[in-house]
């Protein structure tokens, strides 16, 4: 054990003559060693007192280790020699103050993301998912305690000089700053919350508390139009209270809500809400105004079919037919055509503040008086025919035209039929004959190998059959029961109630083959928007082409542009040839030559502009994003599906309802 000595205690002590004793002090003055050298002739016994005297001579007063001195003396006496001893004196270092361990007293949040969510919240429900990780703390709740620490102690070097402890960075908290930060007060080693909330650690040693409302809240929110109000309720947290009904009533009154409040519904909602103890807010409409309702406008009820291109009627078994549909309706003079339905008055309403709301009355309309129609004075709410003829509604007025009704067939008894208006045929259109009309065409029988050209719509109650020489070319829609071996061209929609066999059908918009067990086999179906059918092809693998094509109008525009481009190229060749073959005398006419060259330049510039338009039109033509083919039952091998420039040949059966579309420039079965 080290013992301290002073110079006074070593007074009068003599140094031995048989050994030289030097004291070697460390640079930091915190330790000392002895360096011993024996006399070459003299001998003797080295004692602890000799060594202590050497230390006192150097004024070493602290930390002398008697045991180390005895060991050094004994070692030298056993073997006198030149030697340096281990340290025989050591200083004592200063002891830095130690802060007591902080012990957290409450369950708190520590994860950075959870702390961030807490700091962004004001109500308990906003952090309800984290409820298992924290507890409610109230004002005065102890959130942490600190154990007693150890004070700092002075140290000394071997000469007795004091050494002060390094107090920097000890981590000792400053009580004054803690009392002002993070809603936590410090009193001695006890830290208490100053608010009701949730404790957390944000990287500092001392926990903080974020204020949170644990009581449930109820807020009445009126809609901007004052036609409704809702009650927005937040759930309660640990030991949180619930709002009283009277406080909600006070809110309703303060908001000026006096009409349409359902207090029974509000009580039921609150009881259910707090009994269920939900984790998130809920709301309910507790007040509703009565909206003012505009009166219905006047309208016209028509006594005839105004749709000149109807889809077929669907029978209960899924089949379709046109037997009970007309697009050509003959009427006699005096026939009731339409009846006027007057408008109704608007009904008043009331918003939740009790303010009365008015509504406009319905707007009256007029009877669509057209050619050969009138409003009889005795009944001004009706429209009647004033002549015999065919009734037609063009979207604005009702007209009675003379029309052309053929009581039987179009055959040798009638010859070819050409008429500017609407035509009705009660029989068939026989092979080899033509029908041309400027309106709609209704045929109550069949069409054979005949040519039918119509500016409007076509309705054939039965089939269009023959040996491939028949053509229907319509500007509008074509509606048929069935078609076989024939060609149909329509500017609009083609509807076939049963099947289409070995036919070529082209539609500007869409094709729908209703069918039942059979829809399409052989031939080609082409439309721009959509093609819908039950089955495609047959078990024998007959080639059947179903294709989505560009819009006919765009195709016509492209053809016109290509013709124009060819004309430009031809004109450039002619001008270039003229320029090359000019006689010498004409070549001297510089103005004439300049005009020829300028003409070539201008045509080339026009061609550049035309090429740009053609490229843009090509992009539009090949945009099939809204087009599709739908097979509702199955498609047999041998069927070819085509969309634009892409083809898909079926090698296997396609079962169940499938839709084919162009996706990323490839045909996909969806």
Secondary structure by P-SEA (a helix, b strand, c coil): cbbbbcccccccbbbbccbbbbbbbccccccbbbbbbbbccbbbbbcaaaaaaaaaaacccccccaaaaaaaaaaaaaccccccccccbbbbbbbcccccbbbbcbbbbccaaaaaaaaacccccccccccccbbbbccccccccccbbbbbbbbbcccbbbbbccccccccccaaaaaccccccccccbbbbccbbbbbbccccbbbbbbbbcbbbbbbbbcccccbbbbbbbbbcccbbbbcaaaaaaaaaaacccccccaaaaaaaaaaaaaacccbbbbbbccccbbbbccccbbbbbcccccccccccccccccccccccccbbbbccccccbbbbbbbbbbbbcccccbbbbbbcbbbbbccccccbbbbcccccbbbbccbbbbbbcccbbbbcccccccccccccccbbbbccbbbbcccccccbbbbbccbbbbcbbbccbbbbbcbbbbbcccccccccbbbbbccbbbbcccccbbbbbccbbbbcccccbbbbbbcccccccccccccccbbbbbcccccccccccccccbbbbbccccaaaaaaaaaaaaaaaaaaaaaaaaaaaaaacccccccaaaaaaaaaaaaaaaaaaaaaaaaaaaaaaaaaaccccccccccccccccbbbbcccbbbbbccccccbbbbbbcccccccc
